[in-house]
């Protein structure tokens, strides 16, 4: 068991910036509160939340792990999007931990060995009284699993739909992110970026990071002409 858990811990690292403090909460106050309590070994034991790609599922899961570490809890983050090429044995012995975070569970839907392994892991975690947080891009009943009992298990806990940010909120996030990096991003330039780039926050952050590096290299401020040239619009 020790070797398996060490491999998982070493193989999937958390990003330093994915904390609750760095997450723009928007209309997700209740979900944030439930996750914080779980990461402090309190409240709900089984949590399932879903939302579109880029809306912050991964950030919130990793933030839960960061919070759990602050409270000396044993935790693991399992991004199935990255681990799907491995063996379903990654689900073994997870009940020995305090908090288990499973990202993108829809990736195992229709894969019988994976579904069965996760089903049994779920039961062991629940029986041990440990906490399990699961994310997906759809609610449990829409996963398309081959194992009906798995869906029923996922419905047992509390469920939330992750509410996406409005355009105004995304603009606020971009300005705040830029400020944290020591950049000055005017609302006008921020709106220009929102208008001409895909609006997933992960894509917007990548664009902002690239613009930051370009502005430093060119010793230029972020103006609309500069952004337009860099994005080749």
C-alpha positions in Angstrom: 0.0 0.0 0.0 2.8 2.4 0.9 4.5 2.1 -2.5 1.2 2.6 -4.3 0.3 5.8 -2.4 3.9 7.2 -2.7 3.7 6.7 -6.5 0.4 8.6 -6.7 1.7 11.4 -4.6 4.9 11.7 -6.6 3.2 11.3 -9.9 0.5 13.9 -9.7 1.6 17.2 -8.2 -0.6 20.1 -7.2 -0.1 23.6 -8.7 0.9 26.1 -6.0 -1.6 28.7 -7.2 -4.7 26.3 -7.1 -5.9 27.4 -3.6 -9.2 28.5 -2.3 -7.8 32.0 -1.9 -7.0 32.2 -5.6 -10.4 31.0 -6.7 -13.0 33.6 -7.8 -16.1 32.2 -6.1 -18.8 33.7 -8.2 -22.1 31.9 -7.6 -20.4 28.9 -6.0 -20.5 30.0 -2.3 -22.3 26.9 -1.0 -20.0 24.5 -2.9 -16.9 26.3 -1.7 -18.1 26.0 1.9 -18.8 22.3 1.6 -15.4 21.7 0.1 -13.6 23.7 2.7 -15.4 21.7 5.5 -14.5 18.4 3.8 -10.9 19.4 3.6 -10.9 20.1 7.3 -12.4 16.6 8.0 -15.8 18.0 8.7 -19.2 18.0 7.1 -20.2 15.9 4.1 -18.2 12.7 3.3 -19.2 12.1 -0.3 -19.3 15.1 -2.7 -19.9 15.2 -6.4 -19.8 18.3 -8.5 -19.8 18.8 -12.2 -19.4 21.5 -14.8 -18.0 22.4 -18.2 -14.3 22.1 -19.0 -12.4 25.2 -17.9 -14.9 26.3 -15.3 -12.7 25.4 -12.3 -13.3 21.8 -11.3 -9.6 21.0 -11.2 -8.8 24.2 -9.3 -11.3 23.4 -6.6 -10.2 19.8 -6.2 -6.6 20.8 -5.9 -7.6 23.6 -3.5 -9.3 21.0 -1.4 -6.0 19.0 -1.3 -4.0 22.1 -0.4 -6.5 22.9 2.4 -6.3 19.3 3.7 -2.5 19.4 3.8 -2.8 22.5 6.0 -4.8 20.5 8.5 -2.3 17.6 8.4 -4.7 15.3 6.6 -3.5 12.5 4.2 -4.9 13.2 0.8 -4.4 12.3 -2.9 -5.4 14.0 -6.1 -6.3 11.6 -9.0 -6.8 13.3 -12.4 -8.3 10.5 -14.5 -7.7 12.4 -17.6 -4.0 11.8 -17.0 -4.2 8.4 -15.3 -6.6 6.6 -17.6 -3.7 4.9 -19.4 -2.5 3.3 -16.2 -4.2 0.4 -14.3 -7.4 0.5 -12.3 -5.3 -0.6 -9.4 -4.7 3.1 -8.7 -8.0 2.8 -6.7 -6.6 0.3 -4.3 -6.0 1.2 -0.6 -7.4 4.7 -0.9 -9.4 4.2 2.2 -6.2 4.5 4.2 -6.2 8.2 3.4 -8.4 11.0 4.8 -9.4 12.8 1.6 -9.6 11.3 -1.9 -10.1 13.7 -4.8 -11.0 12.1 -8.1 -11.1 14.4 -11.1 -12.9 13.7 -14.4 -14.7 10.5 -13.4 -16.5 10.6 -16.8 -13.3 9.4 -18.3 -13.9 5.9 -17.0 -17.5 5.7 -18.1 -18.0 2.6 -20.3 -14.7 1.0 -19.2 -15.9 -1.9 -17.1 -12.7 -2.8 -15.2 -12.3 0.9 -14.2 -15.9 1.3 -13.2 -15.8 -1.9 -11.0 -12.5 -0.8 -9.4 -13.9 2.6 -8.6 -17.2 1.2 -7.4 -15.4 -1.0 -4.9 -13.0 1.8 -3.9 -16.1 4.0 -3.3 -17.6 1.4 -0.9 -14.3 1.0 1.0 -13.9 4.7 1.4 -17.5 5.2 2.6 -17.3 2.2 5.0 -14.1 3.6 6.4 -15.8 7.0 7.0 -13.3 8.8 4.8 -14.0 11.7 2.5 -14.4 11.4 -1.3 -14.8 14.3 -3.7 -15.6 13.5 -7.3 -15.9 15.7 -10.4 -17.2 15.2 -13.9 -18.5 17.2 -16.8 -22.1 15.9 -16.4 -24.4 14.8 -13.5 -24.2 11.2 -12.4 -27.2 10.0 -14.3 -25.7 11.3 -17.5 -22.3 9.6 -17.2 -23.3 6.6 -19.4 -21.8 4.0 -17.1 -22.1 0.3 -17.6 -22.5 -0.2 -13.9 -25.9 1.2 -12.6 -24.8 0.7 -9.0 -22.0 3.1 -9.5 -24.4 5.9 -10.5 -26.6 5.1 -7.4 -23.5 5.4 -5.2 -22.5 8.8 -6.7 -26.0 10.1 -6.0 -25.8 9.1 -2.4 -23.7 12.1 -1.5 -24.3 15.8 -2.0 -24.2 17.1 -5.6 -23.6 20.5 -7.1 -23.5 22.0 -10.6 -20.5 24.3 -10.8 -21.8 27.7 -11.9 -19.7 29.3 -14.6 -18.6 32.9 -14.3 -20.3 35.7 -16.2 -18.3 37.7 -18.6 -18.1 40.6 -16.1 -16.8 38.1 -13.5 -14.2 36.7 -15.9 -13.1 40.3 -16.6 -12.6 40.8 -12.8 -10.6 37.6 -12.6 -8.3 38.6 -15.4 -7.7 42.0 -13.9 -7.0 40.4 -10.5 -4.7 37.8 -12.0 -2.8 40.4 -13.9 -2.4 42.5 -10.7 -1.0 39.5 -8.8 1.6 39.1 -11.6 2.5 42.8 -11.3 0.8 43.6 -14.6 -1.6 46.5 -15.4 -4.6 45.2 -17.3 -7.2 47.9 -18.1 -10.8 46.9 -18.4 -10.7 47.9 -22.0 -7.9 45.5 -22.8 -9.5 42.8 -20.7 -12.7 43.1 -22.7 -10.7 42.9 -25.9 -9.1 39.6 -24.7 -12.5 38.2 -23.7 -14.0 39.1 -27.1 -11.2 37.6 -29.2 -10.2 34.5 -27.2 -12.0 31.3 -26.1 -13.7 32.1 -22.8 -12.6 29.1 -20.8 -10.8 30.4 -17.8 -7.9 28.0 -18.2 -7.4 29.3 -21.8 -7.7 32.9 -20.7 -5.1 32.4 -18.0 -2.7 30.8 -20.6 -3.3 33.8 -22.9 -2.6 36.2 -20.1 0.6 34.4 -19.1 1.8 34.5 -22.7 1.0 38.2 -23.0 2.8 38.9 -19.7 6.0 37.2 -21.0 5.7 39.1 -24.4 5.2 42.4 -22.7 8.2 41.9 -20.5 10.4 40.8 -23.4 9.3 43.8 -25.5 9.2 46.2 -22.5 5.7 47.2 -23.6 2.5 47.8 -21.7 -0.6 45.8 -22.4 -2.5 47.9 -24.9 -5.1 46.8 -27.4 -2.6 47.3 -30.4 0.0 45.2 -28.6 -2.4 42.5 -27.6 -3.8 42.4 -31.1 -0.3 42.0 -32.6 0.7 39.3 -30.1 -2.6 37.3 -30.7 -2.3 37.9 -34.4 -5.9 39.1 -34.6 
